[in-house]
Amino acid sequence: MPRPNPLPLLPNVLFDIDGTLTDDAGTPQIDSRYVMGNALFELFTDRLVEQGMPRTEASRALHAYAEEKRFWDYDDFVRNFNIPEPEIWEALTRWHRENLHIYEDGLHLVHRLFEQGVPLHIVSNNPRIGCLLKLEAAGLGTFRESGYFREIFCSNQQYGQKHDLRFWERVLASSGLNPAQTVIVGNNLHEDYEVPSRLGFCGSFIVDRENVLHPQPSDPGPRIVRSLWDVDLPVISAHAHLAHIPELTE
């Protein structure tokens, strides 16, 4: 039976977030019942209503700005609509703390690789601050920064989503990463393996916690794991710089 190609020593590792490190915990973030289909924009709408804007008008204004901006981040809305800080950030942080499930296997893997000196990065369909809010809920950063991840490749900076090959091309162009020395850890077979593998990424670990993926024996590429506890990267600890847990700025 064909086996996946061997991985390089001390590769760069790109971590997905949604479904890999965090997930919805009962209340979904993305749902058609919300303003713009995103629960976080209910919080923005509430703030605009508090400033005297009728709720229907607030919803229309948020939609219009999102269409105009297209590749937006949450702080774009804060600035454009003069939403008071730090109250909005406190509300967004609280929502994530109360509504996200944190995968302990993913958290453990991040800590283990970080301590072994493996360069870690985030690759996500979220905008940058959306990534950081989720990492903050997982104890891996604040909504301003993460000391665990060297770079965050995200929707508003790579101008798109992971299903688009151009997203991955921009990741490589903006970072200088060598795809042959870069491993992806995600949960979406298409976005986290099939698309980036076309650019020569050396391998992907796809976590399938629901046991729904059934890879063909002839496919040597993705490593399907039932848990991130099962991820084994070829790290030589004696050659790795043992990093300290970063101090995060509040």
C-alpha positions as CSV (number, residue, x, y, z in Angstrom):
1,M,0.0,0.0,0.0
2,P,1.4,3.4,-0.9
3,R,2.5,5.5,2.1
4,P,2.7,9.3,2.4
5,N,6.0,10.9,1.4
6,P,8.4,11.4,4.3
7,L,8.2,14.8,6.0
8,P,11.3,17.0,6.3
9,L,12.9,17.6,9.7
10,L,11.7,20.7,11.6
11,P,9.2,21.8,9.0
12,N,7.2,25.0,9.2
13,V,3.7,24.1,10.3
14,L,0.6,26.0,9.2
15,F,-2.4,25.6,11.6
16,D,-6.0,26.0,10.5
17,I,-8.3,27.3,13.3
18,D,-12.0,26.5,12.7
19,G,-12.6,22.8,13.3
20,T,-8.9,22.3,14.1
21,L,-8.0,24.3,17.2
22,T,-11.5,25.7,18.0
23,D,-15.1,25.1,17.1
24,D,-18.6,26.2,17.9
25,A,-19.9,25.2,21.3
26,G,-23.6,25.1,20.9
27,T,-24.2,28.7,19.5
28,P,-22.8,28.9,16.0
29,Q,-21.0,32.0,14.9
30,I,-22.1,31.6,11.3
31,D,-25.8,31.3,10.7
32,S,-28.3,32.9,8.4
33,R,-30.4,34.3,11.2
34,Y,-27.7,36.8,12.1
35,V,-26.9,40.2,10.6
36,M,-24.5,39.4,7.7
37,G,-24.8,35.8,8.7
38,N,-22.2,36.3,11.6
39,A,-23.1,36.4,15.3
40,L,-20.3,39.0,15.9
41,F,-22.2,41.5,13.7
42,E,-25.1,41.3,16.1
43,L,-22.7,42.9,18.6
44,F,-21.8,45.6,16.1
45,T,-25.5,46.2,15.4
46,D,-26.2,46.6,19.1
47,R,-23.6,49.3,19.4
48,L,-25.0,51.2,16.5
49,V,-28.5,51.0,18.0
50,E,-27.0,52.3,21.2
51,Q,-25.7,55.3,19.2
52,G,-29.2,56.1,18.0
53,M,-29.3,54.2,14.6
54,P,-32.5,52.2,13.9
55,R,-31.7,48.5,13.9
56,T,-32.8,47.9,10.3
57,E,-30.7,50.9,9.1
58,A,-27.7,49.7,11.2
59,S,-27.9,46.3,9.5
60,R,-28.1,47.8,6.0
61,A,-25.1,50.1,6.8
62,L,-23.0,47.2,7.9
63,H,-23.9,45.2,4.8
64,A,-23.1,48.2,2.6
65,Y,-19.7,48.8,4.2
66,A,-18.8,45.1,4.0
67,E,-19.6,45.1,0.2
68,E,-17.6,48.2,-0.3
69,K,-14.6,47.1,1.8
70,R,-14.8,43.4,0.6
71,F,-11.6,42.2,2.3
72,W,-12.4,43.6,5.7
73,D,-11.4,43.0,9.3
74,Y,-13.4,43.8,12.4
75,D,-11.4,46.9,13.3
76,D,-12.4,48.4,9.9
77,F,-16.0,48.5,11.2
78,V,-14.9,49.9,14.5
79,R,-13.1,52.8,12.8
80,N,-15.7,53.4,10.1
81,F,-18.7,53.6,12.5
82,N,-16.8,55.2,15.4
83,I,-17.8,52.4,17.7
84,P,-16.5,53.0,21.2
85,E,-13.4,51.1,22.4
86,P,-12.5,49.1,24.5
87,E,-16.2,48.1,25.0
88,I,-16.6,46.5,21.6
89,W,-13.4,44.4,22.1
90,E,-14.5,43.3,25.5
91,A,-17.8,42.2,24.0
92,L,-16.2,40.3,21.2
93,T,-13.7,38.7,23.6
94,R,-16.5,37.7,25.9
95,W,-18.6,36.2,23.1
96,H,-15.6,34.0,22.0
97,R,-14.9,32.9,25.6
98,E,-18.5,31.9,26.1
99,N,-19.2,30.3,22.7
100,L,-16.1,28.5,21.6
101,H,-15.1,25.0,22.2
102,I,-11.3,24.5,22.4
103,Y,-9.8,21.3,21.2
104,E,-7.4,20.1,23.8
105,D,-5.6,17.9,21.3
106,G,-4.9,20.9,19.1
107,L,-3.8,23.0,22.0
108,H,-1.4,20.3,23.1
109,L,0.1,20.0,19.6
110,V,0.7,23.7,19.4
111,H,2.4,23.8,22.8
112,R,4.5,20.7,22.0
113,L,5.7,21.9,18.6
114,F,6.3,25.5,19.9
115,E,8.5,24.1,22.8
116,Q,10.5,22.1,20.3
117,G,11.3,25.2,18.3
118,V,9.2,24.4,15.2
119,P,8.1,27.6,13.4
120,L,4.3,27.8,13.6
121,H,1.9,29.9,11.5
122,I,-1.8,30.3,11.2
123,V,-3.7,29.9,7.9
124,S,-7.4,30.7,8.1
125,N,-10.5,31.9,6.3
126,N,-11.0,34.3,9.2
127,P,-9.8,37.9,9.0
128,R,-6.7,38.6,11.2
129,I,-8.5,39.9,14.3
130,G,-11.1,37.1,13.9
131,C,-8.1,34.6,14.1
132,L,-6.7,36.4,17.2
133,L,-10.0,36.4,19.0
134,K,-10.2,32.7,18.7
135,L,-6.6,32.2,19.6
136,E,-7.2,34.4,22.7
137,A,-10.1,32.1,23.7
138,A,-7.7,29.1,23.4
139,G,-5.1,30.8,25.5
140,L,-2.8,31.3,22.6
141,G,-2.7,35.0,22.3
142,T,-4.8,38.2,22.7
143,F,-6.9,39.9,20.1
144,R,-3.8,42.0,19.3
145,E,-1.1,39.4,19.0
146,S,0.0,35.8,19.5
147,G,3.5,34.9,20.5
148,Y,3.0,31.3,19.4
149,F,2.6,31.9,15.7
150,R,5.1,33.8,13.6
151,E,2.7,34.8,10.9
152,I,-1.1,34.8,10.4
153,F,-2.3,34.2,6.8
154,C,-5.9,35.3,6.7
155,S,-8.7,36.4,4.5
156,N,-8.2,40.2,4.6
157,Q,-4.4,40.0,4.0
158,Q,-4.4,37.2,1.5
159,Y,-7.5,38.6,-0.2
160,G,-9.6,35.5,-0.3
161,Q,-10.3,32.1,1.1
162,K,-8.3,28.8,1.3
163,H,-10.4,27.1,-1.4
164,D,-8.8,29.5,-4.0
165,L,-5.3,28.6,-5.2
166,R,-4.5,32.3,-5.4
167,F,-4.8,32.5,-1.6
168,W,-2.0,30.0,-1.2
169,E,0.1,31.6,-3.9
170,R,-0.1,34.9,-1.9
171,V,0.8,33.0,1.3
172,L,4.0,31.9,-0.4
173,A,4.7,35.2,-2.1
174,S,4.3,37.2,1.1
175,S,6.2,34.9,3.4
176,G,9.0,33.3,1.5
177,L,8.1,29.9,3.0
178,N,9.4,26.9,1.1
179,P,6.3,24.7,0.5
180,A,8.5,21.7,0.3
181,Q,9.4,22.4,4.0
182,T,5.9,23.3,5.1
183,V,3.3,21.0,6.7
184,I,-0.4,21.9,7.0
185,V,-2.6,20.9,10.0
186,G,-6.3,21.3,9.2
187,N,-9.7,19.6,9.0
188,N,-10.8,20.3,5.5
189,L,-9.5,17.8,2.9
190,H,-10.0,20.2,0.0
191,E,-8.8,23.4,1.5
192,D,-6.0,22.1,3.7
193,Y,-4.7,19.4,1.3
194,E,-6.0,19.2,-2.2
195,V,-5.6,22.9,-3.1
196,P,-2.2,23.7,-1.4
197,S,-0.7,20.4,-2.6
198,R,-0.8,21.8,-6.1
199,L,1.9,24.2,-5.1
200,G,4.2,21.6,-3.6
201,F,3.3,21.7,0.1
202,C,5.1,18.7,1.5
203,G,2.2,17.2,3.4
204,S,-1.0,17.7,5.4
205,F,-2.5,16.3,8.6
206,I,-6.3,16.3,8.3
207,V,-8.0,15.7,11.6
208,D,-11.3,13.8,11.1
209,R,-12.8,13.6,14.5
210,E,-16.2,12.4,13.2
211,N,-14.6,9.6,11.2
212,V,-16.3,10.6,7.9
213,L,-13.2,10.6,5.6
214,H,-12.2,7.5,3.8
215,P,-9.1,8.1,1.8
216,Q,-8.2,5.9,-1.1
217,P,-5.3,3.6,-0.5
218,S,-3.7,4.8,-3.7
219,D,-3.6,8.5,-2.4
220,P,-0.1,9.0,-0.7
221,G,-0.7,12.6,0.3
222,P,-2.9,13.5,3.2
223,R,-2.4,11.9,6.6
224,I,-5.9,11.4,8.0
225,V,-5.9,11.3,11.8
226,R,-8.8,10.9,14.2
227,S,-7.2,13.2,16.8
228,L,-4.3,15.7,16.8
229,W,-2.9,13.6,19.6
230,D,-2.0,11.2,16.7
231,V,0.2,13.8,14.8
232,D,3.8,12.8,14.8
233,L,6.2,15.3,13.1
234,P,9.9,14.4,12.5
235,V,11.4,16.8,15.0
236,I,14.9,16.3,16.3
237,S,14.6,17.9,19.7
238,A,18.3,18.0,20.3
239,H,18.7,20.3,17.3
240,A,15.6,22.5,18.1
241,H,15.7,25.7,20.0
242,L,13.7,25.2,23.1
243,A,11.4,28.2,23.2
244,H,9.8,29.7,26.3
245,I,6.1,30.3,26.6
246,P,5.7,33.9,25.2
247,E,4.7,36.8,27.4
248,L,1.6,38.3,25.9
249,T,0.8,42.0,25.9
250,E,-2.6,42.8,27.4
